[in-house]
Amino acid sequence: MAKKNTILVKLVSTAGTGFYFVKRRNPRKQPEKLAFRKYDPVIRKHVDFKEEKLKS
C-alpha cells in the first residue's frame, strides 16, 4: 500500500492564546514550513500563525 502524500500540521497563533488551525500539507511539494496571517478569535485580531507538529 502506498504512503499518503499529505500530512496534518497545526498552525498555532503567535499571540500565545493557544488557538490553532489544522491544515494539510504535502511535504514533497512544499518543504518549507507554513506561515499565515489569520484571524484569532480569542484576542479578536489578525495575527501570524506558524506551523508546528500535530501530536497524533
mmCIF file of the N, C-alpha and C atoms, coordinates in Angstrom:
data_MODEL
# 
_entry.id   MODEL 
# 
loop_
_atom_site.group_PDB 
_atom_site.id 
_atom_site.type_symbol 
_atom_site.label_atom_id 
_atom_site.label_alt_id 
_atom_site.label_comp_id 
_atom_site.label_asym_id 
_atom_site.label_entity_id 
_atom_site.label_seq_id 
_atom_site.pdbx_PDB_ins_code 
_atom_site.Cartn_x 
_atom_site.Cartn_y 
_atom_site.Cartn_z 
_atom_site.occupancy 
_atom_site.B_iso_or_equiv 
_atom_site.pdbx_formal_charge 
_atom_site.auth_seq_id 
_atom_site.auth_comp_id 
_atom_site.auth_asym_id 
_atom_site.auth_atom_id 
_atom_site.pdbx_PDB_model_num 
ATOM 1   N N  . MET A 1 1  ? 0.835   -1.176 0.000  1.00 0.00 ? 1  MET A N  1 
ATOM 2   C CA . MET A 1 1  ? 0.000   0.000  0.000  1.00 0.00 ? 1  MET A CA 1 
ATOM 3   C C  . MET A 1 1  ? 0.886   1.247  0.000  1.00 0.00 ? 1  MET A C  1 
ATOM 4   N N  . ALA A 1 2  ? 0.460   2.243  -0.731 1.00 0.00 ? 2  ALA A N  1 
ATOM 5   C CA . ALA A 1 2  ? 1.251   3.474  -0.863 1.00 0.00 ? 2  ALA A CA 1 
ATOM 6   C C  . ALA A 1 2  ? 1.108   4.347  0.376  1.00 0.00 ? 2  ALA A C  1 
ATOM 7   N N  . LYS A 1 3  ? 2.137   5.142  0.606  1.00 0.00 ? 3  LYS A N  1 
ATOM 8   C CA . LYS A 1 3  ? 2.136   6.102  1.702  1.00 0.00 ? 3  LYS A CA 1 
ATOM 9   C C  . LYS A 1 3  ? 1.321   7.332  1.310  1.00 0.00 ? 3  LYS A C  1 
ATOM 10  N N  . LYS A 1 4  ? 0.689   7.969  2.283  1.00 0.00 ? 4  LYS A N  1 
ATOM 11  C CA . LYS A 1 4  ? -0.053  9.197  2.000  1.00 0.00 ? 4  LYS A CA 1 
ATOM 12  C C  . LYS A 1 4  ? 0.904   10.317 1.635  1.00 0.00 ? 4  LYS A C  1 
ATOM 13  N N  . ASN A 1 5  ? 0.478   11.186 0.719  1.00 0.00 ? 5  ASN A N  1 
ATOM 14  C CA . ASN A 1 5  ? 1.307   12.316 0.305  1.00 0.00 ? 5  ASN A CA 1 
ATOM 15  C C  . ASN A 1 5  ? 1.197   13.496 1.256  1.00 0.00 ? 5  ASN A C  1 
ATOM 16  N N  . THR A 1 6  ? 0.071   13.620 1.955  1.00 0.00 ? 6  THR A N  1 
ATOM 17  C CA . THR A 1 6  ? -0.146  14.793 2.792  1.00 0.00 ? 6  THR A CA 1 
ATOM 18  C C  . THR A 1 6  ? -0.010  14.443 4.267  1.00 0.00 ? 6  THR A C  1 
ATOM 19  N N  . ILE A 1 7  ? 0.402   15.435 5.044  1.00 0.00 ? 7  ILE A N  1 
ATOM 20  C CA . ILE A 1 7  ? 0.458   15.301 6.495  1.00 0.00 ? 7  ILE A CA 1 
ATOM 21  C C  . ILE A 1 7  ? -0.386  16.414 7.100  1.00 0.00 ? 7  ILE A C  1 
ATOM 22  N N  . LEU A 1 8  ? -0.871  16.195 8.313  1.00 0.00 ? 8  LEU A N  1 
ATOM 23  C CA . LEU A 1 8  ? -1.609  17.229 9.021  1.00 0.00 ? 8  LEU A CA 1 
ATOM 24  C C  . LEU A 1 8  ? -0.635  18.035 9.868  1.00 0.00 ? 8  LEU A C  1 
ATOM 25  N N  . VAL A 1 9  ? -0.766  19.351 9.808  1.00 0.00 ? 9  VAL A N  1 
ATOM 26  C CA . VAL A 1 9  ? 0.064   20.240 10.620 1.00 0.00 ? 9  VAL A CA 1 
ATOM 27  C C  . VAL A 1 9  ? -0.842  21.184 11.401 1.00 0.00 ? 9  VAL A C  1 
ATOM 28  N N  . LYS A 1 10 ? -0.326  21.674 12.498 1.00 0.00 ? 10 LYS A N  1 
ATOM 29  C CA . LYS A 1 10 ? -1.069  22.599 13.342 1.00 0.00 ? 10 LYS A CA 1 
ATOM 30  C C  . LYS A 1 10 ? -0.492  23.989 13.149 1.00 0.00 ? 10 LYS A C  1 
ATOM 31  N N  . LEU A 1 11 ? -1.355  24.955 12.847 1.00 0.00 ? 11 LEU A N  1 
ATOM 32  C CA . LEU A 1 11 ? -0.945  26.358 12.729 1.00 0.00 ? 11 LEU A CA 1 
ATOM 33  C C  . LEU A 1 11 ? -1.328  27.055 14.026 1.00 0.00 ? 11 LEU A C  1 
ATOM 34  N N  . VAL A 1 12 ? -0.329  27.399 14.838 1.00 0.00 ? 12 VAL A N  1 
ATOM 35  C CA . VAL A 1 12 ? -0.546  27.958 16.176 1.00 0.00 ? 12 VAL A CA 1 
ATOM 36  C C  . VAL A 1 12 ? -0.382  29.470 16.144 1.00 0.00 ? 12 VAL A C  1 
ATOM 37  N N  . SER A 1 13 ? -1.245  30.156 16.863 1.00 0.00 ? 13 SER A N  1 
ATOM 38  C CA . SER A 1 13 ? -1.206  31.616 16.950 1.00 0.00 ? 13 SER A CA 1 
ATOM 39  C C  . SER A 1 13 ? 0.057   32.079 17.655 1.00 0.00 ? 13 SER A C  1 
ATOM 40  N N  . THR A 1 14 ? 0.707   33.087 17.104 1.00 0.00 ? 14 THR A N  1 
ATOM 41  C CA . THR A 1 14 ? 1.909   33.643 17.731 1.00 0.00 ? 14 THR A CA 1 
ATOM 42  C C  . THR A 1 14 ? 1.556   34.600 18.867 1.00 0.00 ? 14 THR A C  1 
ATOM 43  N N  . ALA A 1 15 ? 0.262   34.891 19.049 1.00 0.00 ? 15 ALA A N  1 
ATOM 44  C CA . ALA A 1 15 ? -0.161  35.772 20.138 1.00 0.00 ? 15 ALA A CA 1 
ATOM 45  C C  . ALA A 1 15 ? -0.137  35.050 21.479 1.00 0.00 ? 15 ALA A C  1 
ATOM 46  N N  . GLY A 1 16 ? 0.034   33.723 21.458 1.00 0.00 ? 16 GLY A N  1 
ATOM 47  C CA . GLY A 1 16 ? 0.117   32.969 22.702 1.00 0.00 ? 16 GLY A CA 1 
ATOM 48  C C  . GLY A 1 16 ? -1.225  32.640 23.331 1.00 0.00 ? 16 GLY A C  1 
ATOM 49  N N  . THR A 1 17 ? -2.294  32.677 22.544 1.00 0.00 ? 17 THR A N  1 
ATOM 50  C CA . THR A 1 17 ? -3.627  32.396 23.084 1.00 0.00 ? 17 THR A CA 1 
ATOM 51  C C  . THR A 1 17 ? -3.936  30.906 23.115 1.00 0.00 ? 17 THR A C  1 
ATOM 52  N N  . GLY A 1 18 ? -3.166  30.104 22.379 1.00 0.00 ? 18 GLY A N  1 
ATOM 53  C CA . GLY A 1 18 ? -3.432  28.673 22.318 1.00 0.00 ? 18 GLY A CA 1 
ATOM 54  C C  . GLY A 1 18 ? -4.373  28.291 21.202 1.00 0.00 ? 18 GLY A C  1 
ATOM 55  N N  . PHE A 1 19 ? -4.890  29.265 20.465 1.00 0.00 ? 19 PHE A N  1 
ATOM 56  C CA . PHE A 1 19 ? -5.795  28.980 19.355 1.00 0.00 ? 19 PHE A CA 1 
ATOM 57  C C  . PHE A 1 19 ? -4.989  28.460 18.172 1.00 0.00 ? 19 PHE A C  1 
ATOM 58  N N  . TYR A 1 20 ? -5.547  27.477 17.435 1.00 0.00 ? 20 TYR A N  1 
ATOM 59  C CA . TYR A 1 20 ? -4.833  26.905 16.298 1.00 0.00 ? 20 TYR A CA 1 
ATOM 60  C C  . TYR A 1 20 ? -5.793  26.432 15.213 1.00 0.00 ? 20 TYR A C  1 
ATOM 61  N N  . PHE A 1 21 ? -5.268  26.306 14.011 1.00 0.00 ? 21 PHE A N  1 
ATOM 62  C CA . PHE A 1 21 ? -5.958  25.730 12.862 1.00 0.00 ? 21 PHE A CA 1 
ATOM 63  C C  . PHE A 1 21 ? -5.230  24.441 12.501 1.00 0.00 ? 21 PHE A C  1 
ATOM 64  N N  . VAL A 1 22 ? -5.938  23.484 11.901 1.00 0.00 ? 22 VAL A N  1 
ATOM 65  C CA . VAL A 1 22 ? -5.311  22.270 11.390 1.00 0.00 ? 22 VAL A CA 1 
ATOM 66  C C  . VAL A 1 22 ? -5.389  22.322 9.877  1.00 0.00 ? 22 VAL A C  1 
ATOM 67  N N  . LYS A 1 23 ? -4.268  22.050 9.218  1.00 0.00 ? 23 LYS A N  1 
ATOM 68  C CA . LYS A 1 23 ? -4.194  22.144 7.754  1.00 0.00 ? 23 LYS A CA 1 
ATOM 69  C C  . LYS A 1 23 ? -3.385  20.978 7.210  1.00 0.00 ? 23 LYS A C  1 
ATOM 70  N N  . ARG A 1 24 ? -3.699  20.573 5.977  1.00 0.00 ? 24 ARG A N  1 
ATOM 71  C CA . ARG A 1 24 ? -2.935  19.527 5.294  1.00 0.00 ? 24 ARG A CA 1 
ATOM 72  C C  . ARG A 1 24 ? -1.824  20.162 4.474  1.00 0.00 ? 24 ARG A C  1 
ATOM 73  N N  . ARG A 1 25 ? -0.689  19.438 4.401  1.00 0.00 ? 25 ARG A N  1 
ATOM 74  C CA . ARG A 1 25 ? 0.441   19.937 3.625  1.00 0.00 ? 25 ARG A CA 1 
ATOM 75  C C  . ARG A 1 25 ? 1.152   18.759 2.993  1.00 0.00 ? 25 ARG A C  1 
ATOM 76  N N  . ASN A 1 26 ? 1.568   18.916 1.733  1.00 0.00 ? 26 ASN A N  1 
ATOM 77  C CA . ASN A 1 26 ? 2.352   17.906 1.048  1.00 0.00 ? 26 ASN A CA 1 
ATOM 78  C C  . ASN A 1 26 ? 3.825   18.268 1.229  1.00 0.00 ? 26 ASN A C  1 
ATOM 79  N N  . PRO A 1 27 ? 4.565   17.492 2.038  1.00 0.00 ? 27 PRO A N  1 
ATOM 80  C CA . PRO A 1 27 ? 5.953   17.861 2.310  1.00 0.00 ? 27 PRO A CA 1 
ATOM 81  C C  . PRO A 1 27 ? 6.890   17.706 1.111  1.00 0.00 ? 27 PRO A C  1 
ATOM 82  N N  . ARG A 1 28 ? 6.494   16.940 0.115  1.00 0.00 ? 28 ARG A N  1 
ATOM 83  C CA . ARG A 1 28 ? 7.342   16.794 -1.077 1.00 0.00 ? 28 ARG A CA 1 
ATOM 84  C C  . ARG A 1 28 ? 7.257   18.020 -1.971 1.00 0.00 ? 28 ARG A C  1 
ATOM 85  N N  . LYS A 1 29 ? 6.065   18.592 -2.086 1.00 0.00 ? 29 LYS A N  1 
ATOM 86  C CA . LYS A 1 29 ? 5.886   19.768 -2.949 1.00 0.00 ? 29 LYS A CA 1 
ATOM 87  C C  . LYS A 1 29 ? 6.151   21.070 -2.215 1.00 0.00 ? 29 LYS A C  1 
ATOM 88  N N  . GLN A 1 30 ? 5.989   21.066 -0.898 1.00 0.00 ? 30 GLN A N  1 
ATOM 89  C CA . GLN A 1 30 ? 6.135   22.284 -0.098 1.00 0.00 ? 30 GLN A CA 1 
ATOM 90  C C  . GLN A 1 30 ? 7.016   21.984 1.109  1.00 0.00 ? 30 GLN A C  1 
ATOM 91  N N  . PRO A 1 31 ? 8.327   21.927 0.944  1.00 0.00 ? 31 PRO A N  1 
ATOM 92  C CA . PRO A 1 31 ? 9.202   21.539 2.058  1.00 0.00 ? 31 PRO A CA 1 
ATOM 93  C C  . PRO A 1 31 ? 9.337   22.599 3.156  1.00 0.00 ? 31 PRO A C  1 
ATOM 94  N N  . GLU A 1 32 ? 9.064   23.870 2.858  1.00 0.00 ? 32 GLU A N  1 
ATOM 95  C CA . GLU A 1 32 ? 9.194   24.913 3.874  1.00 0.00 ? 32 GLU A CA 1 
ATOM 96  C C  . GLU A 1 32 ? 7.957   24.913 4.786  1.00 0.00 ? 32 GLU A C  1 
ATOM 97  N N  . LYS A 1 33 ? 8.130   25.444 5.990  1.00 0.00 ? 33 LYS A N  1 
ATOM 98  C CA . LYS A 1 33 ? 7.038   25.485 6.957  1.00 0.00 ? 33 LYS A CA 1 
ATOM 99  C C  . LYS A 1 33 ? 6.026   26.552 6.562  1.00 0.00 ? 33 LYS A C  1 
ATOM 100 N N  . LEU A 1 34 ? 4.764   26.304 6.905  1.00 0.00 ? 34 LEU A N  1 
ATOM 101 C CA . LEU A 1 34 ? 3.694   27.235 6.573  1.00 0.00 ? 34 LEU A CA 1 
ATOM 102 C C  . LEU A 1 34 ? 3.638   28.372 7.585  1.00 0.00 ? 34 LEU A C  1 
ATOM 103 N N  . ALA A 1 35 ? 3.248   29.538 7.118  1.00 0.00 ? 35 ALA A N  1 
ATOM 104 C CA . ALA A 1 35 ? 3.013   30.698 7.974  1.00 0.00 ? 35 ALA A CA 1 
ATOM 105 C C  . ALA A 1 35 ? 1.936   31.546 7.307  1.00 0.00 ? 35 ALA A C  1 
ATOM 106 N N  . PHE A 1 36 ? 0.893   31.852 8.056  1.00 0.00 ? 36 PHE A N  1 
ATOM 107 C CA . PHE A 1 36 ? -0.217  32.642 7.531  1.00 0.00 ? 36 PHE A CA 1 
ATOM 108 C C  . PHE A 1 36 ? -0.547  33.767 8.498  1.00 0.00 ? 36 PHE A C  1 
ATOM 109 N N  . ARG A 1 37 ? -1.191  34.784 7.985  1.00 0.00 ? 37 ARG A N  1 
ATOM 110 C CA . ARG A 1 37 ? -1.747  35.844 8.819  1.00 0.00 ? 37 ARG A CA 1 
ATOM 111 C C  . ARG A 1 37 ? -3.252  35.629 8.812  1.00 0.00 ? 37 ARG A C  1 
ATOM 112 N N  . LYS A 1 38 ? -3.798  35.169 9.937  1.00 0.00 ? 38 LYS A N  1 
ATOM 113 C CA . LYS A 1 38 ? -5.215  34.829 10.030 1.00 0.00 ? 38 LYS A CA 1 
ATOM 114 C C  . LYS A 1 38 ? -5.813  35.456 11.284 1.00 0.00 ? 38 LYS A C  1 
ATOM 115 N N  . TYR A 1 39 ? -7.129  35.325 11.388 1.00 0.00 ? 39 TYR A N  1 
ATOM 116 C CA . TYR A 1 39 ? -7.879  35.911 12.492 1.00 0.00 ? 39 TYR A CA 1 
ATOM 117 C C  . TYR A 1 39 ? -7.831  35.002 13.719 1.00 0.00 ? 39 TYR A C  1 
ATOM 118 N N  . ASP A 1 40 ? -7.500  35.575 14.870 1.00 0.00 ? 40 ASP A N  1 
ATOM 119 C CA . ASP A 1 40 ? -7.523  34.859 16.143 1.00 0.00 ? 40 ASP A CA 1 
ATOM 120 C C  . ASP A 1 40 ? -8.736  35.350 16.927 1.00 0.00 ? 40 ASP A C  1 
ATOM 121 N N  . PRO A 1 41 ? -9.769  34.517 17.081 1.00 0.00 ? 41 PRO A N  1 
ATOM 122 C CA . PRO A 1 41 ? -10.994 34.981 17.755 1.00 0.00 ? 41 PRO A CA 1 
ATOM 123 C C  . PRO A 1 41 ? -10.833 35.205 19.255 1.00 0.00 ? 41 PRO A C  1 
ATOM 124 N N  . VAL A 1 42 ? -9.788  34.672 19.860 1.00 0.00 ? 42 VAL A N  1 
ATOM 125 C CA . VAL A 1 42 ? -9.587  34.857 21.298 1.00 0.00 ? 42 VAL A CA 1 
ATOM 126 C C  . VAL A 1 42 ? -9.237  36.307 21.602 1.00 0.00 ? 42 VAL A C  1 
ATOM 127 N N  . ILE A 1 43 ? -8.325  36.898 20.808 1.00 0.00 ? 43 ILE A N  1 
ATOM 128 C CA . ILE A 1 43 ? -7.957  38.304 21.031 1.00 0.00 ? 43 ILE A CA 1 
ATOM 129 C C  . ILE A 1 43 ? -8.628  39.237 20.028 1.00 0.00 ? 43 ILE A C  1 
ATOM 130 N N  . ARG A 1 44 ? -9.399  38.653 19.106 1.00 0.00 ? 44 ARG A N  1 
ATOM 131 C CA . ARG A 1 44 ? -10.168 39.388 18.090 1.00 0.00 ? 44 ARG A CA 1 
ATOM 132 C C  . ARG A 1 44 ? -9.291  40.293 17.236 1.00 0.00 ? 44 ARG A C  1 
ATOM 133 N N  . LYS A 1 45 ? -8.169  39.719 16.748 1.00 0.00 ? 45 LYS A N  1 
ATOM 134 C CA . LYS A 1 45 ? -7.262  40.441 15.856 1.00 0.00 ? 45 LYS A CA 1 
ATOM 135 C C  . LYS A 1 45 ? -6.671  39.466 14.854 1.00 0.00 ? 45 LYS A C  1 
ATOM 136 N N  . HIS A 1 46 ? -6.118  40.001 13.769 1.00 0.00 ? 46 HIS A N  1 
ATOM 137 C CA . HIS A 1 46 ? -5.357  39.201 12.834 1.00 0.00 ? 46 HIS A CA 1 
ATOM 138 C C  . HIS A 1 46 ? -3.919  39.109 13.334 1.00 0.00 ? 46 HIS A C  1 
ATOM 139 N N  . VAL A 1 47 ? -3.406  37.888 13.427 1.00 0.00 ? 47 VAL A N  1 
ATOM 140 C CA . VAL A 1 47 ? -2.034  37.665 13.884 1.00 0.00 ? 47 VAL A CA 1 
ATOM 141 C C  . VAL A 1 47 ? -1.391  36.601 12.997 1.00 0.00 ? 47 VAL A C  1 
ATOM 142 N N  . ASP A 1 48 ? -0.077  36.441 13.142 1.00 0.00 ? 48 ASP A N  1 
ATOM 143 C CA . ASP A 1 48 ? 0.631   35.409 12.389 1.00 0.00 ? 48 ASP A CA 1 
ATOM 144 C C  . ASP A 1 48 ? 0.408   34.052 13.039 1.00 0.00 ? 48 ASP A C  1 
ATOM 145 N N  . PHE A 1 49 ? 0.217   33.042 12.197 1.00 0.00 ? 49 PHE A N  1 
ATOM 146 C CA . PHE A 1 49 ? 0.097   31.658 12.641 1.00 0.00 ? 49 PHE A CA 1 
ATOM 147 C C  . PHE A 1 49 ? 1.258   30.898 12.033 1.00 0.00 ? 49 PHE A C  1 
ATOM 148 N N  . LYS A 1 50 ? 1.998   30.143 12.854 1.00 0.00 ? 50 LYS A N  1 
ATOM 149 C CA . LYS A 1 50 ? 3.161   29.392 12.383 1.00 0.00 ? 50 LYS A CA 1 
ATOM 150 C C  . LYS A 1 50 ? 2.930   27.902 12.581 1.00 0.00 ? 50 LYS A C  1 
ATOM 151 N N  . GLU A 1 51 ? 3.581   27.121 11.740 1.00 0.00 ? 51 GLU A N  1 
ATOM 152 C CA . GLU A 1 51 ? 3.386   25.677 11.737 1.00 0.00 ? 51 GLU A CA 1 
ATOM 153 C C  . GLU A 1 51 ? 4.111   24.983 12.889 1.00 0.00 ? 51 GLU A C  1 
ATOM 154 N N  . GLU A 1 52 ? 3.420   24.028 13.507 1.00 0.00 ? 52 GLU A N  1 
ATOM 155 C CA . GLU A 1 52 ? 4.001   23.125 14.491 1.00 0.00 ? 52 GLU A CA 1 
ATOM 156 C C  . GLU A 1 52 ? 3.537   21.719 14.152 1.00 0.00 ? 52 GLU A C  1 
ATOM 157 N N  . LYS A 1 53 ? 4.206   20.724 14.734 1.00 0.00 ? 53 LYS A N  1 
ATOM 158 C CA . LYS A 1 53 ? 3.798   19.350 14.501 1.00 0.00 ? 53 LYS A CA 1 
ATOM 159 C C  . LYS A 1 53 ? 2.503   19.062 15.230 1.00 0.00 ? 53 LYS A C  1 
ATOM 160 N N  . LEU A 1 54 ? 1.652   18.269 14.602 1.00 0.00 ? 54 LEU A N  1 
ATOM 161 C CA . LEU A 1 54 ? 0.402   17.849 15.214 1.00 0.00 ? 54 LEU A CA 1 
ATOM 162 C C  . LEU A 1 54 ? 0.652   16.544 15.951 1.00 0.00 ? 54 LEU A C  1 
ATOM 163 N N  . LYS A 1 55 ? 0.360   16.511 17.239 1.00 0.00 ? 55 LYS A N  1 
ATOM 164 C CA . LYS A 1 55 ? 0.555   15.282 18.016 1.00 0.00 ? 55 LYS A CA 1 
ATOM 165 C C  . LYS A 1 55 ? -0.524  14.288 17.627 1.00 0.00 ? 55 LYS A C  1 
ATOM 166 N N  . SER A 1 56 ? -0.109  13.109 17.190 1.00 0.00 ? 56 SER A N  1 
ATOM 167 C CA . SER A 1 56 ? -1.101  12.119 16.763 1.00 0.00 ? 56 SER A CA 1 
ATOM 168 C C  . SER A 1 56 ? -1.185  10.939 17.694 1.00 0.00 ? 56 SER A C  1 
# 
